Amino acid sequence: MTDLNKIPVTVITGFLGAGKTTLIRHLMANPQGKRLAVLVNEFGSVGVDGNILKSCADENCPEENIVELANGCICCTVADDFIPTIEALMALPQRPDHILIETSGLALPKPLLKAFDWPAIRSRITVDGVVALADAEAVAAGRFAPDESAVQAQRAADASIDHETPLAEVFEDQISCADIVLLSKADLAGDAGLAAARKVIEAEAPRRLPILHMEEGRIDPRLILGLNAAAEDDLAQRPSHHDGHDDHEHDDFNTVVVGLPEIVDPEALKEAIARLAREQNILRVKGYVAVTGKPMRMLVQAVGERVRTQYDRPWGDQARLSQLVVIGEQADVDIDAIRAVLLSETAGA
């Protein structure tokens, strides 16, 4: 049984744009009587996800309980960033009942789980469970999923592809480490897509896992909190591509932050982002944009060609500064070309 004196932690992992922040917002709104704390690890220096979560702070999860780590991937900065941050959360005047950790989309969860064995925190904290999110529509389409038929199809279409991509390894490690898998964006995938995605996950998982689907991050918190997995004691059942290695690199990915002037036409910006996905294989775009005549800032979140925007809150005293975080595979990130596309589209709006 889990030591009742230990604070349970839920690690929420998943590929870029799978919906981790949306899920945490739902959990913050439905805490089941628990006082929550949140640690969010950004990939890139602009704290978009942390800013989103802080805007949802309330008495059950006040703003001081929401901490951002933007100095690098959390699984690579354990000693410098993760351990001190966890100790600070446990030392809050009102101790949290449960801690949620949102990893970056490129994080490997197993090195993070190993950190919970550190003497400084092992007696005071436990991993209640690892929740892996997967974009059902993307998985069903064979993206980030190295099942044999998809690999063979890729080889037939492109003779230069003769190995799994780094994205596939990230996907595999996240599924292998999970206690439960959530298929997000079920409405976009449809019944056939969900069935196809489920088969991919089942083939990838090293053991039988619960696989549930959800829309807009909505799921009964009782299904994913209180798993009592003590995952830090169960590492052998969670295989990783990086087992036996002391560290790993994320050099296959690159991030650029693009500043923009105020824009007139949000639709033109959305088309520019979709164009980046088509022409430069950009994986993810997120950030805030100032729109002329609008007192509220526009939140932009894109996964591939799927671009979503919403006005989330007034700029207020904050400078109307537009910044987009653009993430792509290293070979595809041409900073000048990205800026040119975004600036030409917005300037022509």
PELINCOR-V500893 format. One record per helix or strand of 3 or more residues. SS is the DSSP state (a for helix, b for strand). FROM is the first residue (numbers start at 1). TO is the last residue. Records with the same first field share a line. If there is no record, write none. Layout:
SS = FROM-TO + FROM-TO
This chain:
b = 7-14 + 36-41 + 66-69 + 98-102 + 125-135 + 180-184 + 210-213 + 253-260 + 282-289 + 296-303 + 306-314 + 322-329
a = 20-29 + 48-54 + 63-65 + 74-76 + 78-90 + 109-115 + 119-122 + 136-140 + 148-157 + 166-176 + 186-204 + 221-223 + 231-233 + 235-237 + 266-280 + 330-332 + 335-347
